[in-house]
Amino acid sequence: QVQLVESGGGSVQAGGSLRLSCEASGRTGSRNCRGWFRQAPGKEREWVASISTDGGFEYYADSVKGRVTISQGNAKNMVYLQMNSLKAEDTAKYYCAARFGWCAGRATAAAISQYTYWGQGTQVTVSS
C-alpha cells in the first residue's frame, strides 16, 4: 500500500508561482510513475504532468508545457510540481497519483485509469 500526501497549495495572483509537493510513504518500490492531475469545480479531472522515478522521464500536458516543471527529490519518495506564470484557469484542486512501473510514454502517463494510488489533493487558487 502507498500513501500520498500533497502540500504547497494556496492562493496566488495571476503571473505568480507555486511549488506543490507530494510525499509518498509505504511500499513505494524503486520504479514508479508519479503524476499530477487537477480538477476544477464542475469539470473532469485532467492530467498535468508525470515523471518516471527511475530514469526521470518527464511528460506534460500541452496546457501547462513551458510553465510547469515536474521533478523528484533526492529522496525518491518526494515529487514536486513547480508552476510559474499561473493563470486564473489553473485554479483547481491538484492531486498527486502513483503507480508501480514506468510511465511508459505520454499517452499512458496521462491516463487516469493507469494510476493506483491517489492523494487527497491540495487547492490552488489563482486570482486575476
TIROMI-229091 format. One line per field, with one value per atom (N, C-alpha, C): z, x, y; chain; atom name; residue number from 1; residue in one letter. Coordinates in steps of 0.001 Angstrom, whole numbers, padded with zeros to 6 digits. Each point is the difference from the previous one (the first is absolute). Last residue first. Layout:
<mifis>
pz: (Z ...) .
px: (X ...) .
py: (Y ...) .
unit: (A ...) .
site: (CA ...) .
pos: (NUM ...) .
code: (a ...) .
</mifis>
This chain:
<mifis>
pz: (-010815 -001123 000378 002861 -000211 -001082 001736 -000671 -000296 003236 -000456 -000560 001694 -000583 -000546 003671 -000803 -000470 001020 000588 -000925 001042 -000778 000802 000949 000290 -000733 -001974 001198 000147 -002569 -000114 001367 -003178 001284 -000234 -003673 001052 001276 -005660 001328 001080 -004799 000199 001418 -001840 000362 000282 -001633 001413 000440 -003995 000214 001481 -002183 000109 000389 -000845 001159 000234 -003846 001207 001244 -004064 -000012 001256 -000788 000385 000088 000949 -001069 000448 003077 -001280 -001076 005001 -000566 -001402 003556 -000756 -000468 004450 -001368 -000673 003967 -000164 -001478 001912 -000275 -000140 001707 -000189 -000404 000919 -000266 -000250 001950 -000300 -000184 -000567 000594 -000464 000454 -000627 000780 -000974 001026 -000704 -001972 000091 001267 -003632 001274 000010 -003728 000729 001350 -002979 -000416 000598 000667 000709 -000336 -000434 -000585 000803 000577 000241 -000560 -000145 -000889 000126 001938 -000206 -000939 003305 -000935 -000048 001643 -000006 -001062 002847 -001191 000144 002199 000067 -001319 003346 -001350 000117 003321 -000199 -001480 001795 000402 -000200 -000827 -001103 000435 001733 000541 -000966 -001341 000200 000664 -002602 000938 000057 -004382 001204 000886 -003918 000369 001217 -004118 000986 000293 -002015 000019 001092 -003218 001107 -000132 -003242 001244 001227 -004481 000007 001259 -001263 -000464 -000083 001148 001019 -000458 -002665 000647 001012 -002357 -000839 000702 002905 -000797 -000784 001540 000344 -000898 002051 -001001 000459 000999 000340 -001153 002238 -001197 000409 002861 -000014 -001250 001993 -001308 -000177 003450 -000431 -001411 001920 001034 -000325 -003297 000387 001006 -001062 -000035 000391 -001747 000629 -000115 -000438 -000287 000711 -000660 -000084 -000418 -000375 000227 -000182 001592 -001178 000408 001670 000413 -001245 -000512 000222 000453 001130 -001125 000354 002991 -001153 -001206 003405 000288 -001283 -000299 000317 000247 000148 -000255 000477 -001346 000632 -000381 000403 -000688 000695 -000306 000559 -000899 000986 -000810 000823 -000326 000898 -000839 -000342 -000808 000952 001388 000002 -001141 002477 -001320 000018 003848 -000592 -001333 004485 -001005 -000616 003589 -001266 -001078 004758 -000866 -001417 004000 -000158 -000940 -000446 001066 -000204 -002592 -000033 001176 -001457 000747 -000017 -002822 000219 000682 -001199 000396 000191 -002714 000694 000299 -001103 -000115 000860 -002722 001145 -000247 -002017 -000024 001275 -003237 001102 -000154 -002890 -000261 001070 001426 -001345 -000281 005086 -001092 -001339 004449 -000619 -001104 004355 -000856 -000509 001374 000609 -001003 000964 -000670 000722 001416 -000770 -000743 001263 000742 -000944 000334 -000727 000968 000302 000666 -000758 -000303 -000631 000716 000624 000397 -000631 -000888 -000108 000424 000420 000000 000000) .
px: (-007179 000432 -000088 000894 -000895 000555 000347 000714 -000995 000658 -000918 000812 000310 000732 -001028 000160 -000699 000959 000616 000310 -000543 -000557 -000041 000375 -000049 -001263 -000120 002888 -000032 -001349 001186 -000326 000091 001268 -000052 -000197 000181 -000572 -000256 000289 000536 -000771 -001000 001263 000529 -003982 -000250 001283 -000027 -000389 -000100 003152 -001251 -000303 004003 -001129 -001306 004163 000192 -001220 000169 -000254 000119 001039 -001416 -000362 004567 -000874 -001453 003989 -000436 -001058 001788 -000203 -000587 001244 -001142 -000317 002396 000247 -001295 -000235 000453 000216 -003582 001279 000326 -002918 -000173 001388 -002848 001161 -000438 -001483 -000379 001253 -002158 001159 -000477 -002786 000159 001290 -002794 001064 000240 -004106 000603 000984 -001076 -000524 000538 001002 -000689 -000672 002270 000735 -000641 -001463 -000492 000796 001246 -001253 -000518 005208 -001152 -001247 005868 -001316 -001108 005198 -000907 -001424 003035 000318 -001019 001016 -000918 000307 002053 000258 -000863 -000017 -000555 000213 002194 -000392 -000625 001268 -000162 -000565 002438 -000522 -000063 001818 -001400 -000650 004685 -000930 -001443 004264 -000749 -001142 002266 001082 -000533 -003726 001022 001118 -003135 000024 001138 -003415 001323 -000130 -002723 -000124 001397 -002133 001084 -000262 -002587 -000012 001182 -001082 -000297 000165 000675 000730 -000229 -003766 001387 000667 -004693 000928 001454 -003799 -000537 000977 000734 000256 -000409 001577 -001160 000312 003967 -000821 -001219 004488 -001047 -000926 005282 -001067 -000984 004141 -000702 -001220 003559 -000356 -000699 002081 000354 -000378 -002407 001204 000337 -003797 001004 001315 -003726 000433 001135 -004162 001420 000236 -004120 000426 001500 -004602 001374 000292 -004538 000880 001409 -005567 001416 000815 -005286 000870 001454 -005626 001404 000876 -004826 000615 001446 -003780 000768 000568 -002481 -000848 000715 003137 -001414 -000811 005088 -000696 -001471 004787 -001438 -000599 005068 -000744 -001467 005116 -001253 -000668 005121 -000835 -001214 003678 -000672 -000705 003888 -000661 -000602 002057 -000450 -000792 004118 -001389 -000240 003815 -000404 -001496 002308 001026 -000415 -003224 000850 000940 -003610 000037 000807 -002526 000792 000079 -000785 -000464 000910 -000880 000454 -000606 000889 -000490 000566 -000994 000818 -000663 -000033 -000722 000955 -000673 000804 -000913 000142 -000725 000942 000500 000617 -000787 -000850 -000200 000783 -000649 000513 -000380 -001984 000813 000391 -002982 001399 000942 -004945 000413 001418 -001133 -000486 000515 -001055 001042 -000633 -000916 -000557 001119 000425 -000307 -000612 002961 -001022 -000244 003020 000536 -001036 000043 000085 000476 -001832 000371 000078 000407 -000463 000526 -000811 000490 -000587 000997 -000749 000670 -000267 000740 -000918 000565 -000844 000878) .
py: (036785 000854 001471 -004873 001138 000913 -005398 001077 001111 -004731 001039 001154 -005536 001126 000986 -004543 001011 001089 -005482 001291 001080 -005839 001221 001234 -004977 000687 001334 -004297 000806 000688 -004855 001425 000665 -004897 000704 001495 -003065 -000831 000784 001051 000286 -000749 000121 -000698 000134 002190 -001400 -000773 004557 -000089 -001449 001880 -000732 -000176 001991 000914 -000688 -002350 000881 000877 -002726 -000793 000862 002028 -000396 -000788 001267 001118 -000419 -003590 000870 000992 -003285 -000695 000894 000202 000681 -000534 -003286 001214 000646 -003010 -000141 001338 -000460 -000675 -000123 004113 -001420 -000603 004953 -000869 -001397 005790 -001381 -000829 005160 -000821 -001441 004895 -001317 -000658 005125 -000771 -001287 003843 -000824 -000927 004925 -001367 -000638 004391 -000218 -001362 002124 -001036 -000300 003516 -001332 -001151 004585 -000280 -001397 000571 000671 -000363 000074 -000584 000874 -000376 000747 -000525 -003587 001411 000628 -004680 000647 001496 -005152 001431 000643 -004726 000629 001504 -004994 001394 000436 -004655 000518 001413 -004168 001351 000332 -004062 -000005 001358 -001132 -000234 -000088 002845 -001128 -000260 003419 -000956 -001266 002529 000376 -001019 001245 -000825 000451 002522 -000490 -000914 003301 -001073 -000522 004859 -000981 -001015 004237 -000954 -000959 003344 000724 -000867 -001618 001253 000826 -003402 -000131 001363 -001149 000515 -000015 -001542 001202 000615 -004212 001178 001283 -004205 000357 001266 -003392 001151 000111 -003368 000172 001116 -002552 000925 000134 -003493 000457 000819 -002282 001406 000493 -004354 000537 001455 -002718 -000702 000468 001767 000217 -000721 002233 -001342 000160 003554 -000288 -001451 003997 -001256 -000149 003842 -000421 -001307 001926 001166 -000427 -001907 -000252 001268 -000259 -000001 -000155 -000587 000016 -000108 002238 -001300 000172 003756 -000539 -001365 003024 -000242 -000577 002297 -000247 -000173 -001369 001241 -000316 -002946 -000005 001307 -002853 001086 -000088 -003020 000270 001175 -002762 001064 000182 -004413 001002 001061 -004425 000933 001120 -005302 001121 000898 -003541 000451 000969 -003492 000476 000316 -001731 000863 000588 -001389 -000627 001008 000389 000736 -000705 -000803 -000865 000592 003445 -001371 -000765 005354 -000879 -001374 005254 -001371 -000775 005443 -000946 -001366 004943 -001251 -000974 005751 -001161 -001195 005202 -001047 -001155 005487 -001320 -000970 005082 -000880 -001279 005581 -001372 -000741 004569 -000488 -001457 002563 000299 -000504 001002 -000409 000484 -000709 000839 -000530 -003076 000814 000838 -003888 001037 000888 -005417 001274 000948 -005189 000788 001313 -003609 001102 000825 -005517 001247 001093 -005694 001207 001179 -005663 001216 001206 -005817 001225 001209 -005766 001186 001221 -005689 001255 001136 -005836 001196 001244) .
unit: (A A A A A A A A A A A A A A A A A A A A A A A A A A A A A A A A A A A A A A A A A A A A A A A A A A A A A A A A A A A A A A A A A A A A A A A A A A A A A A A A A A A A A A A A A A A A A A A A A A A A A A A A A A A A A A A A A A A A A A A A A A A A A A A A A A A A A A A A A A A A A A A A A A A A A A A A A A A A A A A A A A A A A A A A A A A A A A A A A A A A A A A A A A A A A A A A A A A A A A A A A A A A A A A A A A A A A A A A A A A A A A A A A A A A A A A A A A A A A A A A A A A A A A A A A A A A A A A A A A A A A A A A A A A A A A A A A A A A A A A A A A A A A A A A A A A A A A A A A A A A A A A A A A A A A A A A A A A A A A A A A A A A A A A A A A A A A A A A A A A A A A A A A A A A A A A A A A A A A A A A A A A A A A A A A A A A A A A A A A A A A A A A) .
site: (N CA C N CA C N CA C N CA C N CA C N CA C N CA C N CA C N CA C N CA C N CA C N CA C N CA C N CA C N CA C N CA C N CA C N CA C N CA C N CA C N CA C N CA C N CA C N CA C N CA C N CA C N CA C N CA C N CA C N CA C N CA C N CA C N CA C N CA C N CA C N CA C N CA C N CA C N CA C N CA C N CA C N CA C N CA C N CA C N CA C N CA C N CA C N CA C N CA C N CA C N CA C N CA C N CA C N CA C N CA C N CA C N CA C N CA C N CA C N CA C N CA C N CA C N CA C N CA C N CA C N CA C N CA C N CA C N CA C N CA C N CA C N CA C N CA C N CA C N CA C N CA C N CA C N CA C N CA C N CA C N CA C N CA C N CA C N CA C N CA C N CA C N CA C N CA C N CA C N CA C N CA C N CA C N CA C N CA C N CA C N CA C N CA C N CA C N CA C N CA C N CA C N CA C N CA C N CA C N CA C N CA C N CA C N CA C N CA C N CA C N CA C N CA C N CA C N CA C N CA C N CA C N CA C N CA C N CA C N CA C N CA C N CA C N CA C N CA C N CA C N CA C N CA C N CA C) .
pos: (128 128 128 127 127 127 126 126 126 125 125 125 124 124 124 123 123 123 122 122 122 121 121 121 120 120 120 119 119 119 118 118 118 117 117 117 116 116 116 115 115 115 114 114 114 113 113 113 112 112 112 111 111 111 110 110 110 109 109 109 108 108 108 107 107 107 106 106 106 105 105 105 104 104 104 103 103 103 102 102 102 101 101 101 100 100 100 99 99 99 98 98 98 97 97 97 96 96 96 95 95 95 94 94 94 93 93 93 92 92 92 91 91 91 90 90 90 89 89 89 88 88 88 87 87 87 86 86 86 85 85 85 84 84 84 83 83 83 82 82 82 81 81 81 80 80 80 79 79 79 78 78 78 77 77 77 76 76 76 75 75 75 74 74 74 73 73 73 72 72 72 71 71 71 70 70 70 69 69 69 68 68 68 67 67 67 66 66 66 65 65 65 64 64 64 63 63 63 62 62 62 61 61 61 60 60 60 59 59 59 58 58 58 57 57 57 56 56 56 55 55 55 54 54 54 53 53 53 52 52 52 51 51 51 50 50 50 49 49 49 48 48 48 47 47 47 46 46 46 45 45 45 44 44 44 43 43 43 42 42 42 41 41 41 40 40 40 39 39 39 38 38 38 37 37 37 36 36 36 35 35 35 34 34 34 33 33 33 32 32 32 31 31 31 30 30 30 29 29 29 28 28 28 27 27 27 26 26 26 25 25 25 24 24 24 23 23 23 22 22 22 21 21 21 20 20 20 19 19 19 18 18 18 17 17 17 16 16 16 15 15 15 14 14 14 13 13 13 12 12 12 11 11 11 10 10 10 9 9 9 8 8 8 7 7 7 6 6 6 5 5 5 4 4 4 3 3 3 2 2 2 1 1 1) .
code: (s s s s s s v v v t t t v v v q q q t t t g g g q q q g g g w w w y y y t t t y y y q q q s s s i i i a a a a a a a a a t t t a a a r r r g g g a a a c c c w w w g g g f f f r r r a a a a a a c c c y y y y y y k k k a a a t t t d d d e e e a a a k k k l l l s s s n n n m m m q q q l l l y y y v v v m m m n n n k k k a a a n n n g g g q q q s s s i i i t t t v v v r r r g g g k k k v v v s s s d d d a a a y y y y y y e e e f f f g g g g g g d d d t t t s s s i i i s s s a a a v v v w w w e e e r r r e e e k k k g g g p p p a a a q q q r r r f f f w w w g g g r r r c c c n n n r r r s s s g g g t t t r r r g g g s s s a a a e e e c c c s s s l l l r r r l l l s s s g g g g g g a a a q q q v v v s s s g g g g g g g g g s s s e e e v v v l l l q q q v v v q q q) .
</mifis>
